[in-house]
């Protein structure tokens, strides 16, 4: 698939007609600052489409991006550390759980974005196992491969592949534009 158009469609915090309009949804989830928004911007070749920040917990709603007028990229808030109140964190967690598990919305595919240099954290593995329990279609996007030291690269990638088996792992770098074609093939 080739992305020819991409636009921010809507931000939602719960039930919304857009989530139920029949347009296929491809969800992006991962730890805060794993690079979810950067991956979306890289794929769409639009640096300003999904707002990025070095501030953990920046995304606080479900952001829908309409791609080629035929599918949604769904950018969800990150999990893990965020500079927000405990009550705000709880609201966000409930919204994300609702979207994946209680809303009845079917995601065509879930892209679990991880920081490849950090590897799969306990939180990442917990999220992955929860998706497996309900048989969600998950692909691991090992982002920021450009940050791995050369001497550690093979070992870190092998560990990611081992921990995420049997899920497909796409090695990705939004900075160096690596993995784009492999990712876009997952949209077919």
C-alpha positions in Angstrom: 0.0 0.0 0.0 1.1 3.5 -0.7 0.0 6.4 1.5 -1.2 9.2 -0.7 -3.2 11.2 1.8 -3.4 11.5 5.5 -5.2 13.9 7.7 -6.2 14.3 11.4 -9.8 13.3 11.5 -10.9 13.5 15.1 -9.8 13.0 18.7 -12.2 11.1 20.9 -12.4 10.0 24.6 -15.1 7.4 24.3 -17.9 6.3 22.1 -18.1 8.2 18.8 -19.8 7.6 15.4 -16.4 7.7 13.7 -15.3 4.6 15.6 -18.3 2.7 14.3 -18.4 3.9 10.7 -17.0 0.7 9.2 -13.7 2.2 8.2 -10.9 -0.3 9.0 -8.8 0.7 12.1 -5.1 0.1 12.6 -4.3 0.8 16.2 -0.9 2.1 17.5 -0.1 1.5 21.2 3.1 1.4 23.2 4.9 2.9 26.2 5.0 6.6 26.6 7.7 8.0 24.3 8.2 4.8 22.4 7.6 6.8 19.2 4.0 6.1 18.2 3.4 9.5 16.8 6.8 9.7 15.2 6.1 6.4 13.4 2.7 7.8 12.1 4.5 10.9 10.9 7.2 8.9 9.2 4.7 6.6 7.4 2.6 9.5 6.2 5.6 11.7 5.3 4.0 14.5 7.4 6.1 15.6 10.4 3.3 17.6 11.9 0.4 15.2 11.5 0.6 13.4 14.9 1.8 15.8 17.6 5.0 14.6 19.2 6.7 15.6 22.5 9.5 14.6 24.7 7.0 15.0 27.5 5.7 11.5 28.5 1.9 11.2 28.5 1.4 13.9 25.8 -1.4 12.0 24.0 -4.5 11.9 26.2 -7.2 10.9 23.7 -7.8 8.4 20.9 -6.6 10.2 17.8 -8.0 9.1 14.4 -6.0 9.8 11.3 -7.8 9.1 8.0 -5.4 7.5 5.5 -6.2 7.5 1.8 -9.8 8.1 2.7 -10.1 4.4 3.3 -8.6 3.5 6.8 -7.8 4.9 10.2 -4.5 5.0 12.0 -5.7 5.1 15.6 -3.0 6.7 17.9 -3.7 5.8 21.5 -2.2 7.3 24.7 1.0 5.5 25.9 1.2 3.5 29.0 3.9 3.6 31.7 5.4 6.8 33.0 3.7 10.1 32.4 3.8 13.4 34.1 0.1 13.5 34.9 -2.0 13.0 38.0 -3.0 9.5 39.1 -6.7 10.2 38.4 -5.9 11.4 34.9 -3.7 8.3 34.3 -6.6 6.1 35.5 -9.1 7.8 33.1 -6.7 7.3 30.2 -6.2 3.6 31.1 -9.9 3.0 31.3 -10.4 4.7 27.9 -7.8 2.5 26.3 -9.2 -0.7 27.9 -12.6 0.3 26.7 -11.4 0.8 23.1 -9.7 -2.5 22.9 -11.8 -4.8 25.1 -15.3 -3.4 25.8 -16.3 -1.2 22.8 -17.0 -4.0 20.4 -14.7 -2.2 17.9 -12.6 -4.6 15.8 -9.1 -3.4 15.1 -7.8 -4.8 11.8 -4.3 -4.9 13.3 -2.6 -3.6 16.4 0.9 -2.2 16.1 2.7 -2.5 19.4 5.4 0.1 19.2 8.4 -0.5 21.4 11.8 1.3 21.8 14.2 -1.3 20.3 17.1 0.0 22.4 15.1 -0.6 25.6 13.6 -3.8 24.4 10.3 -5.3 25.5 9.6 -4.1 29.0 7.4 -5.8 31.6 4.6 -3.4 30.6 5.0 -4.2 26.9 4.9 -7.9 27.6 1.9 -7.6 29.8 0.0 -5.6 27.1 1.1 -8.2 24.5 -0.1 -11.1 26.6 -3.4 -9.4 27.2 -3.9 -9.0 23.5 -3.0 -12.6 22.9 -5.6 -13.8 25.5 -8.4 -12.1 23.4 -6.8 -13.1 20.1 -6.0 -9.7 18.7 -3.8 -9.4 15.6 -0.6 -7.8 16.8 2.6 -6.8 15.0 5.6 -5.5 17.0 7.2 -2.4 15.7 10.8 -2.2 17.1 11.3 1.5 16.7 14.5 3.5 17.3 16.8 0.8 16.0 19.1 3.6 15.0 19.8 4.2 18.7 21.1 0.7 19.4 24.9 0.5 19.7 26.4 -1.7 17.0 28.0 -4.0 19.5 24.6 -4.7 21.1 22.4 -4.7 18.0 22.3 -8.5 17.2 21.7 -9.5 20.9 18.9 -6.9 21.4 17.1 -7.8 18.2 17.4 -11.5 19.0 15.9 -10.9 22.4 13.0 -8.9 21.0 12.2 -11.6 18.5 12.4 -14.3 21.1 10.1 -12.5 23.6 7.6 -11.5 21.0 7.3 -14.9 19.2 5.1 -15.8 17.3 4.3 -12.2 16.4 5.9 -10.5 13.5 8.6 -8.0 14.4 9.3 -5.0 12.1 12.6 -3.3 12.6 11.9 0.4 12.3 13.6 3.8 12.5 11.4 6.9 12.0 14.6 8.9 12.1 16.4 6.9 9.3 13.2 5.9 7.4 13.9 2.1 7.9 11.1 -0.4 7.9 8.5 1.7 6.1 7.9 -0.8 3.2 7.6 -3.7 5.7 5.1 -1.7 7.7 3.0 -0.6 4.7 2.8 -4.2 3.6 1.0 -5.0 6.9 -1.9 -2.6 5.8 -2.9 -4.9 2.9 
